[in-house]
Amino acid sequence: DAKTTQPPSMDCAEGRAANLPCNHSTISGNEYVYWYRQIHSQGPQYIIHGLKNNETNEMASLIITEDRKSSTLILPHATLRDTAVYYCIVRVGGGGSNYKLTFGKGTLLTVNP
Amino acid sequence: NAGVTQTPKFRILKIGQSMTLQCAQDMNHNYMYWYRQDPGMGLKLIYYSVGAGITDKGEVPNGYNVSRSTTEDFPLRLELAAPSQTSVYFCASRTQGALNTEAFFGQGTRLTVV
């Protein structure tokens, strides 16, 4: 699976949009971009994933650049409860051993009042 | 739906003791996984299973064993606990059906070996 690079930490004001970048310059054509988050000491929680088109769900939006070498997770109106470590993961689709989700250190997003 | 349930939530073991971390899911997921997370670090895959009776090693399997006799349960066994196994353990599951589906994680078991 392709390696990802994320900033170690970011701050965001409550109510503002949080934009979390992820660099995956070695991504292959069949690799998807996934985002998970981990609120303090809890199990990771799935947020969103995409291949090449931008995606949106009730939690967030995912913007993937045209060359697919980077992406941005957008939390449109961050709240204090969004304070968490956000993981960007790139992996090939499918199950079994292809599902070795490799978690790096992620980005600690702190939402300030 | 309870999702993925891990027990116990906390445990203190003495060096050399053994224990089993329990993981159960009620979503009829084929794929199940065990991860460990050391302080300030990401998650590392210990073992995974693609269905009942089938298990395989992940990145850090040494010192652990697993079994998968049913779809619902995926216990993780520590035979001779060592201080290096002090960590938070997460179990996860995922459905087989679609090509790309999300993983559901349990709330973790915090293990301390002294």
Interface residues (C-beta under 8 A of the other chain):
Chain A: Y32 Y36 S41 Q42 G43 P44 Q45 Y46 H49 Y87 G93 G94 G95 G96 S97 Y99 K100 L101 T102 F103 G104 K105 G106
Chain B: V4 N30 Y31 Y33 Y35 G40 M41 G42 L43 K44 L45 Y48 V50 D56 G58 E59 V88 F90 A92 R94 Q96 L99 N100 E102 A103 F104 F105 G106 Q107 G108 R110
